[in-house]
Amino acid sequence: MDAPKGSYLTAEGKGKVGPWFNIKENTALRIRCVVEGGRPSPSSFEWWLQTPDGELDSLANYSTGNNLQLDKISRQLHNCTVSCSVSHVALPTPLNASTKLNITYSPSFVISRLPGFGFPLYEGMAVSLKCDVDSNPQASHRWMKDDGDPPVPQTKDGFLNFTSISREHIGWYKCSAQHSLGTFASSGYYLNVRYEEILTKQPPRQVEVALGGGVTLECASSGVSTSGPNCWGRLSGNRLEAVGAGPQLRLDSVLYQEAGAYRCVAPAKPDPLLLERKAMLPPDIEVVVTGQPVVYPVRRNLTAVGGSQLSLSVEFCANPEATHAFWLTQNVVLRPGQEGGGYIAQNVTEGDSTHCKRAALTIPEVLAEHAGEYLFIVRSPRGMADGTVQLNVSRGSHSPKRTWSSKPVLVVAMPPPARPVQEEAAAAVVPPRDVHDEPPPKVSMMPSSRGTTPLATPLVFLSCSLAATKLFV
């Protein structure tokens, strides 16, 4: 029985690890504990994480034997020490090998103000804005007003000091930072100054997010204090619908239906500045969703009784706006506003959301030959999308076949009956060559009554009082 001579750490692709281990935020950490010599093999390996404050946490859930794996390193682990403790029957005390994490992470910003947020500012007051940047390595910061230079000098410690603020200082302020990972900027803060008892209305701030992406809305960037249980609402006409609580509202996997204006408001509670807050509306944050088109069939499978009237409906969303849209049936191609072949393609109407429209294909009298697949195709500068509706026809009262009068439409030749079903469906969804040779059809828009629809995933106001929202509507 021989005692081990020592132990050390190795990293995947880096060899032996020294006192400091350099790694980027959100990357994987894979470390192995190597023991030199010794018989028999070590009886156990224990992994530990020690914070800069001296707190010790076990990493047993992230280790297997002498291997440690953390799939995603966060900035909170910067300056923490990872250690491996090796126990052996020939050793009175365990062997230890450790390294300290030096995590490179991009800047994050905190903007503060004196007097504090929520307190109205009048001409002649002394005001200070402060930008705190947290990054590794440390980044140099720079204040900007309306994407240009600030109106007053900035100090090395991140202050903008206005000795006597005036109406010329009104505008959007943000803090940017140069970092080894690139250039970064904070959310914008709108500095409002009152003069001659006239309130300067604050314009909404636009936040653009790609379809399917995510965005975090901050109460601080809405001009509302982050202290207390603030509430988030989404503007719908003159109503404010509750969507969440807290200083932040996180929207993930964003849909077109979630575009619109959002507002962070303080709850109803006794406050000496209540009247001022009622007069000073916080700026709205307008979420703009962009991306390729999407088609949502209202119902993907329908069963109709022969002889009845039926409409197939879809909602399609696009930003930039759709340039082409048409229905593809088994024998005709119809644009909105056309009819033919026993079908009526209704004009496009407004949908329930900013970037969404509705389209419908009406069959005045359903016959057995109407059974099959119907395709709605939409195209925008960002791409093309389609939605499929499957129609089944059940037997009903006998109804003779009709000959339909129609406006000019594009006719797609029907495949011969002997072809397999798969080939027939493929032929039905390919428009003839001259479809692409025509000028882009205009999508007709007809106003329709719009209801108010909550977000795709309704959120709850936790303990927020709806009475608070009435102060700001």
Disulfide bonds with the S-S distance in Angstrom:
Cys33-Cys84 2.35
Cys131-Cys175 2.12
Cys219-Cys264 1.77
Cys231-Cys464 2.09
Cys317-Cys356 1.98
